[in-house]
């Protein structure tokens, strides 16, 4: 029997939600979830996303909604098929696996940038007006870990404590957390994300902020 893939970032995110009382829903896994490396909408399915779906049939984790994997009206396949009907390159270059509930802020893996093990980096997509893409993690599990630390920062935000509305925006206000992801930083330094970002000023400013924290410790 194949060993279960470790997902410490996902485990941490679940525990942070429990500890601080953030929304937490973890439906049972679904048998129709894609397997690691299986062709899915034209690209190999990310192995860590596949591992997450062996544990969850979708999820609500704080301010992050993980789509259900099966052939549902609002499931992974249907949502991506719908998004790819428009001309936004962000939705053709990535597989969107989740979003902030009721908002046009999405998270997707990038099959074209998979490592030799098939693990794909994660990008944040702001789909308001002209879609904006920001690299945020070197893998799904590093994204889960990053989001857990963002939620911890939210839990200490006085505005959130008083009004349940945080002054900390993800990922814009946590570049120092993103910069801790060494594999992502190596990809940034090697300009691997240029195929997605092209000449977008906001995206390139984002990468410059990450480089700043790496080189100068945020000073």
C-alpha positions as CSV (number, residue, x, y, z in Angstrom):
1,X,0.0,0.0,0.0
2,X,1.4,3.4,-0.9
3,X,2.4,5.6,2.0
4,X,0.1,8.6,2.7
5,X,1.6,11.9,1.5
6,X,2.5,14.2,4.4
7,X,0.7,17.6,4.3
8,X,2.0,19.5,7.4
9,X,0.8,22.8,6.0
10,X,-2.8,21.5,5.7
11,X,-2.7,20.1,9.2
12,X,-1.4,23.4,10.5
13,X,-4.2,25.3,8.7
14,X,-6.9,23.1,10.2
15,X,-5.5,23.5,13.7
16,X,-5.2,27.3,13.4
17,X,-8.8,27.5,12.3
18,X,-9.8,25.4,15.3
19,X,-7.7,27.3,17.8
20,X,-8.9,30.8,16.7
21,X,-12.5,29.9,15.8
22,X,-12.3,30.6,12.1
23,X,-14.8,28.9,9.8
24,X,-13.9,25.2,9.4
25,X,-15.7,22.7,7.3
26,X,-14.0,19.5,6.1
27,X,-16.4,17.2,4.1
28,X,-15.4,13.6,3.6
29,X,-13.3,12.7,0.6
30,X,-15.0,11.8,-2.7
31,X,-14.1,8.8,-4.8
32,X,-14.2,10.8,-8.0
33,X,-11.3,13.0,-7.0
34,X,-8.4,13.0,-9.5
35,X,-5.3,11.0,-8.7
36,X,-1.7,12.4,-8.8
37,X,-0.5,13.0,-12.3
38,X,-3.9,12.0,-13.8
39,X,-4.7,14.1,-16.9
40,X,-7.2,16.7,-15.9
41,X,-8.5,19.5,-18.2
42,X,-5.4,18.9,-20.4
43,X,-2.6,18.8,-17.7
44,X,-1.3,16.4,-15.1
45,X,-3.0,16.8,-11.8
46,X,-0.9,18.2,-9.0
47,X,0.2,15.4,-6.6
48,X,-0.2,17.5,-3.4
49,X,-3.7,18.7,-4.4
50,X,-4.5,15.0,-5.1
51,X,-3.2,14.2,-1.6
52,X,-5.4,16.9,-0.1
53,X,-8.4,15.4,-1.8
54,X,-7.7,12.0,-0.2
55,X,-8.4,13.7,3.1
56,X,-11.1,16.3,2.1
57,X,-14.0,16.5,-0.2
58,X,-13.5,20.2,-0.5
59,X,-13.2,22.5,2.6
60,X,-13.9,25.9,4.2
61,X,-10.7,26.9,6.0
62,X,-10.9,30.3,7.5
63,X,-11.2,32.7,4.5
64,X,-10.3,30.0,2.0
65,X,-12.7,27.8,0.1
66,X,-11.3,24.6,-1.4
67,X,-13.5,23.5,-4.3
68,X,-15.1,20.0,-4.3
69,X,-13.3,17.6,-6.6
70,X,-16.1,15.7,-8.1
71,X,-18.3,16.5,-11.2
72,X,-20.5,19.0,-9.3
73,X,-22.0,22.2,-10.7
74,X,-19.7,24.2,-8.5
75,X,-16.9,21.6,-8.4
76,X,-13.3,21.8,-9.6
77,X,-13.9,20.8,-13.2
78,X,-17.0,22.8,-13.9
79,X,-15.6,26.0,-12.3
80,X,-12.4,25.8,-14.4
81,X,-14.2,25.0,-17.6
82,X,-16.4,28.1,-17.0
83,X,-13.4,30.3,-16.3
84,X,-11.6,29.2,-19.4
85,X,-14.4,30.4,-21.6
86,X,-13.1,34.0,-21.2
87,X,-9.9,35.3,-22.6
88,X,-8.0,35.8,-19.3
89,X,-4.7,34.1,-19.7
90,X,-4.6,33.5,-15.9
91,X,-7.3,30.9,-16.1
92,X,-5.8,29.2,-19.1
93,X,-2.3,28.9,-17.5
94,X,-3.5,27.6,-14.1
95,X,-5.9,25.2,-12.5
96,X,-7.9,27.2,-10.0
97,X,-8.6,25.0,-6.9
98,X,-10.1,27.6,-4.5
99,X,-11.0,31.1,-3.7
100,X,-12.0,33.6,-1.0
101,X,-15.8,33.0,-0.6
102,X,-18.0,35.3,-2.6
103,X,-15.0,37.3,-3.9
104,X,-13.1,37.2,-7.2
105,X,-9.8,36.2,-5.5
106,X,-8.7,32.8,-6.7
107,X,-5.8,30.4,-6.1
108,X,-4.4,28.1,-8.8
109,X,-1.6,25.7,-9.5
110,X,0.6,26.2,-12.6
111,X,1.1,22.9,-14.4
112,X,3.7,24.4,-16.8
113,X,6.0,25.2,-13.8
114,X,5.8,21.7,-12.2
115,X,9.1,20.4,-10.6
116,X,10.5,16.9,-11.5
117,X,8.1,15.3,-9.0
118,X,5.1,17.0,-10.7
119,X,4.6,19.5,-7.8
120,X,3.2,22.8,-9.0
121,X,3.6,26.3,-7.6
122,X,0.6,28.3,-6.5
123,X,-0.5,31.8,-7.8
124,X,-3.1,34.3,-6.4
125,X,-5.4,35.6,-9.1
126,X,-7.3,38.9,-8.6
127,X,-10.0,38.7,-11.3
128,X,-11.4,42.1,-10.8
129,X,-11.2,44.1,-14.1
130,X,-7.9,43.0,-15.7
131,X,-6.8,39.7,-13.9
132,X,-3.7,40.1,-11.8
133,X,-1.4,37.2,-11.0
134,X,0.9,37.0,-7.9
135,X,3.1,33.9,-7.1
136,X,2.6,33.0,-3.5
137,X,3.8,29.5,-2.8
138,X,6.0,26.7,-4.2
139,X,3.4,24.1,-3.6
140,X,-0.2,23.5,-2.4
141,X,1.0,22.5,1.0
142,X,3.3,25.6,1.3
143,X,0.2,27.6,0.4
144,X,-1.8,26.0,3.2
145,X,1.1,26.8,5.7
146,X,1.3,30.4,4.4
147,X,-2.5,30.9,4.8
148,X,-2.4,29.5,8.3
149,X,0.2,32.1,9.3
150,X,-1.9,34.8,7.7
151,X,-4.9,33.7,9.8
152,X,-2.7,33.9,12.9
153,X,-1.8,37.5,12.0
154,X,-5.5,38.2,11.5
155,X,-6.4,36.8,14.9
156,X,-4.1,39.3,16.5
157,X,-5.3,42.3,14.4
158,X,-7.2,44.7,16.8
159,X,-9.6,45.5,14.0
160,X,-10.5,41.9,13.5
161,X,-10.8,41.3,17.2
162,X,-13.3,44.1,17.5
163,X,-15.1,44.0,14.2
164,X,-14.2,40.7,12.5
165,X,-12.9,42.7,9.6
166,X,-9.1,42.6,9.2
167,X,-6.8,45.4,8.1
168,X,-4.4,42.8,6.8
169,X,-4.9,41.8,3.1
170,X,-3.7,38.5,1.7
171,X,-1.2,38.3,0.2
172,X,-0.4,42.0,-0.2
173,X,0.4,42.6,3.5
174,X,2.4,39.4,4.2
175,X,5.3,39.4,1.7
176,X,7.7,38.6,4.5
177,X,5.8,35.3,5.0
178,X,5.9,34.5,1.3
179,X,9.6,35.2,1.2
180,X,10.2,32.3,3.7
181,X,9.3,29.8,1.0
182,X,12.8,29.1,-0.3
183,X,11.8,27.0,-3.4
184,X,9.4,29.8,-4.5
185,X,12.2,32.4,-4.1
186,X,14.5,30.3,-6.2
187,X,11.8,30.2,-8.9
188,X,11.4,34.0,-8.7
189,X,15.1,34.6,-8.9
190,X,15.2,32.3,-12.0
191,X,12.4,34.3,-13.6
192,X,10.3,31.2,-14.0
193,X,7.1,33.2,-13.5
194,X,7.8,35.6,-16.4
195,X,5.7,33.5,-18.7
196,X,2.6,34.5,-16.6
197,X,3.4,38.0,-15.4
198,X,4.6,39.5,-18.7
199,X,4.8,43.3,-18.2
200,X,2.3,43.7,-15.4
201,X,3.6,46.4,-13.1
202,X,1.8,45.3,-10.0
203,X,3.0,41.7,-10.3
204,X,6.6,42.8,-10.9
205,X,6.4,45.1,-7.9
206,X,5.2,42.2,-5.8
207,X,8.2,40.1,-6.9
208,X,10.5,43.0,-6.0
209,X,9.0,43.1,-2.5
210,X,9.7,39.4,-2.0
211,X,13.3,39.9,-3.2
212,X,13.6,42.8,-0.7
213,X,12.7,40.6,2.2
214,X,15.0,37.8,1.1
215,X,18.0,40.1,0.6
216,X,17.5,42.7,3.4
217,X,15.2,41.0,5.9
218,X,12.4,43.4,5.1
219,X,14.4,46.5,6.0
